[in-house]
Amino acid sequence: MYWQRQNINQPLFPDLFWDQPVSQISANNFCLIGGSSTDFKQISTAYNLLQQKKYHQLHVVLPNSLRKIFQEHQSNLIFAPSNQSGAFSLETFSLIEDLSLDSDILSMIGGFTTNSETIILIEKIINEINKIKVISHDAIIDNFQPNQTVIIIQFKNLQKLLRNFHYHQAITSNMELTKIIQIIDHFCQQFKLALITEFNQNLIAFYDGKISLTEAINTENWETNLNILSSYYLANNYNKIFESITCAIYDFINSGAARRT
């Protein structure tokens, strides 16, 4: 277990942080997926955040049920089949599979709802599409096979995730930080996951036996922001997973969203 603390005034990986694409031509392709007729807060926040970043091509996949709400943003949007619940139908899979061929990263931002058909779709995307997927909120379903997956997850939901994976150890909020980190680290290594969680005003990144801790006093909306920022850095540095998710945390804190008050 290799543990590093990232200072809020100095990124652990300054070369990666400062070497961001300066133009759309030098950036990579991005596919953002999420939303339903009853929940489109995360997809809206994510779309707005992405407008501050450089990408070569952006595909934003929304269910047809959101066409009237987002119709003014037609340039980047692709409307996929939706079901009676206003969420993605299974027919969406072939579309996302095709888009993944031209995308460097799939960001599954959430807002999918608990519709059973949509849950099956999420599972198929995670299990069958051979691209890095960054998942958060209700994209983290109960059953899936980790396959190039980065998880952005609240601590209370991480406790449930360990149970769903039948992991032999549990984590509780009254444990010492060192013990919690050790358990999560072993879990991530066993299932080959990259993961970011928040505990006691620390944002903690895990991948392949490496851990970074960054103090964050205000973590409002951190899951959505870190999904997009992690996806952004990974799209341009897909062979540097730990560095990218750690850099995303630094970017989030210094963007003003989680800055000290």
N, C-alpha and C positions, 0 to 999 in steps of 0.2 A: 504494500500500500504506500503510495507516494503522494504526500499531502502538501499543498502549497497554499499560502494565503495571498490573495490579490489585493493590493492597496487600491482604494477608491480613486487615488490620484495618479496611479501608474499601472497600466495594463501589464499582465504577466507576459503577454506576447505582443510587444509594441510593433514589430515588423508587420504582423498580420493585421493589427488594428489600423495602422497608418497606410498600409498598402491596399486600400479599398479601390474599386474601379472608379476611374475619373470620368468615364463616358459610358454610354450604353453599348458602344461597339466592343469595349473590353470586358463587359460584364457577361454573366451567364444567364441561362433561362430559368424561369421560376413558375411553378404551378401552385396556386392557392385554392384550397377547397374548403367549403363550409357553408353554414347557414341553413335556415328553413323558414317557413312562413311565420313561425312563432318565436324564432330566436335568430336574429341577425346582428346582434351587437358585436360579437367577436369578429365576424367577417368584415363589418364596416370599419371597425378600429384597425384591423390588420391592413385593409386596403389603403386607408389614409396614411398609415405608417410607411407602407411601401413606397408611397409617392415621394418620400424623402430620401429614397435610396436609388442607386443606379442598377438597372437590370437590362439585359439585351432584349428579352421578350418576357412578357408577363401574361399568363393565362389565369383568370379568376373564374372558377367554376362554381356556379350558383344553381340551385333548383329553379325550375320554371316558375314556381310560386312566388319568387322574388322579382320577377321581370318588371312589374309596374313600379316597385319601390326603387330599383337601381337602374331604370332604363336610361337615365341621363348620363350614365357612365359606360355606354355601350362599347367604347373602343377596346377595352381589355376583357370584357365579360363574355363568358360562354354559359348559356343557360341549358341545363341538363334536365332530363325527364324527372318529374317529381310525382309522388304518390298522393293519395287522398289526404294524408296527414300534412302535406306541404313540405315534406322532406325528400331527399334523394331516393329515387327508385333504383332497383337493381340494374335497370337498363343503363344507368350512368357508368357502370364499370367499363364497358368497351370504350366509351369516350375518354375516360381518365387513363385507361391503358394506352390508348393512342397518343394522348397528350404527354404521357410520361416518356415516350420515345424522344420527344423534343424538349424535355425538361431536365434540369440538373438536380432539382429537389422538388419533393412534394410536401407542402405545408398543409396539414389537416388541422384547421384552426378551431373547429368545434361549432356548436350550435346545431348539431345534427338531429337532436331530439332522441327519444327512446323508442322510436318506431322500429319494429323488429326487422322489417325489410332493409331499412337503412343500416342497422347494426350488422346485418349480414354483408352488406356492401362494404362497410368499413373494414370488416374482417378480411374480405377478399383483397381489398387494396393493400392492406398491411402484409398479408401473407403471400400474395402472388405477384406483386409488382416489384421488380428488382431495381429499386432506386431508394435512396435515403428518404425516409419519411419522418417528418417532425410532427408529433401529435400532442395535443393538449385538450383540456376540458373533456367533453363527452366523446371525443375521438378515442379516448382511452377506455376501450370496452373491456368486458370481463374476460373474454377469451380470444387470444390471438397468439400466433407464433412469431416471436421477435425475429425480424428480418430487416437489417439495416435501419433500425428504429431508434429515434431520439425522443425521449419522453419528458415533457414539461409538466410537473405534477405537484399538487399540494401535498403536504405531509400526511394529512388525514386520508387522502386518497391513495397515497403510497402504502399506507398500512393495509388497505384493502387489496391493493395490487399484489403485495407479497402473499396474502392469503389465497388469492385467486390462482397464483402460480404454485401454490402448495409449497412455499418456501419453508424451510425447517426452523427459521427464527423469525420472531416478530419484533417490531419496533414500537416503543411507546414514548410519549412526550416527556415522561419523567426520567428517561435514561440520560446518562451523560453523553455529551456530544460525540466524544471519541468512540463510544460503543455504537451509537447510531450510525456514524460514518463507516465503521468497520463492517456492520451488517449490510448496509446498502451497497458498499463497495463489493463485497463478496457476491451479493445478489446480482449486481450488474455484470460482474465477470462471468458468473455461471450462465446467464442468459444472453450474454453478448449485447447488452444494452448500453446506450448513452443516456444520461438522465440529469435533469436539474430539478432540485426541490428547494424549499425554503424552510428554515428552522431557526427559531430564536434570533430573528433579524440577520440571518446569514443566508445568502444564496449559494448553494453548494452544487458543483458540477462533478459528475462521475463518468469515467470511461476508461476501460482497459487497465484498471489498477491505479489510475491517476485521479486525484481529487483536488479541486480548488475551492476555497472559501472566500467569499467577498461580503463584507459588511454592507447591509442595506437597511437603513432605518425606515424608509417609506417604500413599500413594495406594492403600491396600488396598481392593479391590472398587470402584474408581473408575468402571468402565464401567457397572455396574448402577446405582449411585447417580446418576451423571450422566445416564443415560438417563431415569430417573424424574424427577429434579429439572428437567432441561431440558424434559421433556414437561409437567411441572406449570406452569412459568413460561410456556411457549409456549401452553398451553391458555387462559391468561388474558391473554396478550399476543401473539397470533399475528402481529400486524403489526410486532413488534419482535424479530426473530429473533436478531440479534447480541446485543442487550441481554439477552435471555432466557437464552441459553446461557452468557454471561459471568456473569450473576447466579447461575445454577445452580452454577457452579464455586465462587463465593464461598460460597454456602449449604453446599455439600458440605464445604469446608474448615473452616467455622465450626460445623458441626453436631457436630464431635467426631471424625468418621470420619477426617479427614485433618489433624487438629490437630497442631501440633508437640509432640514428646515431650521 
